[in-house]
Amino acid sequence: VLRGRLSEVAASLSTPRGEVVLVIEGAAPSGGPDLDELVGRVEDLVAAGMTRRDAVGAVAESTGAPKNALYRAALGRETL
């Protein structure tokens, strides 16, 4: 097993025999806004006249947040 930058690994392999498997690590997840902040954005849009459904959809689309989780969280904050 060789680990390192692609250029380092390529330099250490003169003529590979057989099969070579390359595993690339993905990017670390970004911090991004937390759910409370996103629900706050939804509430702001609802206060401005949007329906809760449309507001959740707009915030989810612009942030990549899961729509269902955001909608449930927004409903949980709803005052009766």
Backbone bond lengths (Angstrom), bond angles and torsions (degrees), N, CA, C in turn:
res aa  C-N    CA-C-N  psi(-1)  N-CA   C-N-CA  omega(-1)  CA-C   N-CA-C  phi
1 V - - - 1.449 - - 1.524 108.04 -
2 L 1.298 115.52 126.98 1.461 121.77 176.19 1.523 108.32 -113.92
3 R 1.320 116.53 135.09 1.456 121.04 177.17 1.507 109.22 -127.14
4 G 1.316 115.68 146.08 1.450 119.89 177.64 1.509 110.89 150.79
5 R 1.301 115.15 -171.00 1.462 120.67 176.48 1.523 108.68 -68.02
6 L 1.302 116.17 153.29 1.459 121.02 -178.15 1.526 111.14 -56.17
7 S 1.322 116.99 -42.10 1.468 119.71 -178.89 1.525 111.46 -64.57
8 E 1.337 117.17 -36.52 1.465 121.02 179.12 1.526 111.30 -68.67
9 V 1.324 116.06 -43.86 1.469 120.15 -179.40 1.522 109.86 -66.72
10 A 1.331 117.42 -42.12 1.460 120.82 179.18 1.521 111.08 -62.44
11 A 1.315 117.68 -37.61 1.463 121.08 179.91 1.526 111.36 -68.39
12 S 1.326 117.08 -30.70 1.467 119.20 -178.21 1.532 112.40 -81.63
13 L 1.311 117.44 -13.26 1.469 121.44 177.97 1.522 108.88 -102.89
14 S 1.317 117.14 103.17 1.464 118.54 -179.56 1.529 109.72 -71.65
15 T 1.307 117.79 -64.38 1.459 122.35 176.28 1.522 107.30 -135.88
16 P 1.316 116.34 97.75 1.466 117.90 -177.60 1.526 110.96 -66.97
17 R 1.313 115.63 139.53 1.465 120.86 175.84 1.520 107.57 -107.35
18 G 1.286 116.12 134.26 1.460 119.87 178.08 1.523 111.95 85.80
19 E 1.283 113.47 -147.65 1.455 120.78 -172.78 1.525 111.08 -94.75
20 V 1.312 115.89 142.98 1.459 121.71 176.25 1.522 107.17 -123.27
21 V 1.323 116.31 129.83 1.465 121.48 178.08 1.513 107.89 -112.78
22 L 1.305 115.86 129.60 1.446 122.07 -179.85 1.519 108.19 -111.58
23 V 1.332 117.63 123.34 1.458 123.11 178.39 1.519 107.31 -113.87
24 I 1.314 115.80 124.05 1.455 120.97 -178.32 1.520 108.61 -112.19
25 E 1.316 115.70 128.14 1.460 120.44 179.00 1.521 109.41 -76.80
26 G 1.321 116.18 138.60 1.455 121.12 178.00 1.515 111.49 -75.99
27 A 1.305 114.86 169.93 1.463 120.32 178.47 1.519 110.25 -69.57
28 A 1.292 115.73 148.73 1.461 120.57 176.94 1.519 108.92 -67.91
29 P 1.326 117.20 142.76 1.464 119.07 179.82 1.528 110.44 -63.37
30 S 1.320 114.35 140.74 1.459 118.38 179.86 1.517 109.73 -79.07
31 G 1.309 116.07 156.14 1.462 120.80 179.47 1.518 110.81 -61.97
32 G 1.302 116.99 -49.68 1.447 121.87 178.46 1.523 112.62 57.71
33 P 1.316 116.70 168.75 1.460 120.20 179.67 1.531 111.06 -71.50
34 D 1.329 116.17 147.60 1.456 118.84 179.86 1.532 109.79 -82.88
35 L 1.303 116.18 169.56 1.461 122.13 -174.26 1.517 111.39 -62.50
36 D 1.328 118.50 -38.05 1.468 120.68 178.93 1.523 111.75 -61.73
37 E 1.321 115.87 -39.78 1.463 119.62 178.47 1.530 110.65 -65.73
38 L 1.336 116.08 -40.54 1.464 119.66 179.73 1.519 111.22 -66.69
39 V 1.332 116.98 -39.49 1.464 120.33 177.83 1.528 109.02 -64.43
40 G 1.319 117.24 -35.91 1.464 120.39 175.42 1.516 111.71 -60.56
41 R 1.319 116.43 -40.49 1.478 120.16 176.77 1.525 110.75 -63.79
42 V 1.336 115.84 -41.19 1.473 119.92 178.04 1.523 109.42 -61.06
43 E 1.325 117.18 -46.01 1.466 120.95 -179.42 1.527 111.43 -61.78
44 D 1.324 117.00 -37.76 1.466 120.34 177.67 1.524 110.74 -62.94
45 L 1.325 116.83 -42.74 1.467 120.33 179.88 1.524 111.25 -68.11
46 V 1.331 117.30 -37.51 1.468 120.69 177.34 1.523 109.64 -65.12
47 A 1.322 117.37 -41.78 1.467 121.50 178.20 1.528 111.25 -63.15
48 A 1.342 115.96 -28.02 1.458 120.43 179.49 1.528 112.50 -83.27
49 G 1.352 116.46 -2.67 1.462 119.29 174.88 1.512 116.41 115.69
50 M 1.315 118.84 -4.15 1.470 120.63 178.25 1.524 109.64 -76.98
51 T 1.311 115.75 153.91 1.462 118.89 171.20 1.526 108.00 -72.31
52 R 1.327 115.95 154.98 1.468 119.57 179.89 1.527 109.97 -59.38
53 R 1.315 117.00 -41.16 1.469 121.19 -179.47 1.525 111.13 -60.34
54 D 1.328 116.56 -47.11 1.468 120.26 -179.54 1.526 111.52 -67.74
55 A 1.336 115.91 -37.71 1.463 120.09 179.48 1.526 110.72 -64.80
56 V 1.328 116.73 -44.21 1.465 120.73 177.67 1.527 109.83 -61.53
57 G 1.324 116.66 -43.62 1.463 120.50 179.00 1.517 112.48 -60.97
58 A 1.329 116.49 -41.99 1.468 120.27 -179.13 1.522 111.32 -66.79
59 V 1.342 116.41 -43.71 1.469 119.57 -179.28 1.532 109.96 -68.29
60 A 1.319 116.91 -41.72 1.466 120.34 179.67 1.530 110.75 -62.38
61 E 1.314 116.53 -43.00 1.468 120.01 -179.12 1.527 111.72 -66.31
62 S 1.327 117.18 -39.34 1.461 119.49 -176.65 1.529 113.08 -77.22
63 T 1.341 117.34 -21.75 1.465 119.45 -177.09 1.522 113.89 -111.90
64 G 1.325 117.24 -15.72 1.462 120.30 -176.42 1.516 112.98 80.94
65 A 1.329 117.10 9.34 1.465 121.31 178.74 1.522 109.78 -71.46
66 P 1.333 117.99 149.23 1.468 120.30 177.36 1.532 110.53 -65.60
67 K 1.314 115.50 125.15 1.458 121.03 -174.57 1.525 112.28 -62.32
68 N 1.326 117.59 -42.91 1.466 120.00 -177.74 1.519 112.01 -63.20
69 A 1.309 117.39 -45.01 1.463 120.72 179.81 1.524 110.58 -64.52
70 L 1.305 116.91 -40.18 1.458 121.28 179.25 1.526 110.52 -65.42
71 Y 1.315 117.57 -41.81 1.467 121.37 179.74 1.528 110.59 -64.78
72 R 1.337 116.63 -43.92 1.474 119.68 178.71 1.525 110.66 -62.72
73 A 1.313 117.38 -41.15 1.463 120.73 179.30 1.525 110.77 -65.89
74 A 1.321 117.69 -39.17 1.465 121.44 179.04 1.528 109.87 -66.58
75 L 1.303 117.78 -38.44 1.466 120.53 177.58 1.518 111.18 -67.69
76 G 1.325 116.98 -34.47 1.455 121.21 179.70 1.517 112.51 -65.57
77 R 1.313 117.50 -26.13 1.460 121.53 179.34 1.511 113.09 -89.56
78 E 1.320 116.60 -8.19 1.447 121.41 -176.73 1.525 110.60 -61.51
79 T 1.296 116.49 131.99 1.467 119.64 178.56 1.522 108.89 -91.00
80 L 1.301 115.62 132.89 1.480 120.21 -178.28 1.498 111.11 -94.47
